[in-house]
Amino acid sequence: MPLALSLGLMIALVDTSPCWDDTGISATAAFTSCGILGAIHPAGAWQWSLATGF
């Protein structure tokens, strides 16, 4: 769970920076991180998506 929270916070930090305006890359990063964490522990896949910010 701490890994998912830190990934979500890092994506949010990059997404809220003043000179960042590319939502597609942020969405792809969130989707990819949730997919990787879900592949590692499939029983808690819904928890990974909630912890990363969706």
GICORJO-V486415 format. One line per field, one symbol per residue. phi: phi as a letter, one per 30 degrees, with the letter a starting at -180 (. if undefined). psi: psi as a letter, one per 30 degrees, with the letter a starting at -180 (. if undefined). burial: + if it has 16 or more other C-alpha atoms within 10 Angstrom, else -. A space follows every 50 residues. Layout:
phi->???
psi->???
burial->???
This chain:
phi->.ddddddddddddddcddccbcddddddddddddddddddbddcdddddd ddjc
psi->eeeeeeeeeeeeeefgkegkgjfeeeeeeeeeeeeeeeeeiffheeeeee efg.
burial->---++-++--+---+----------+---+--+++-++------+-+++- ++--
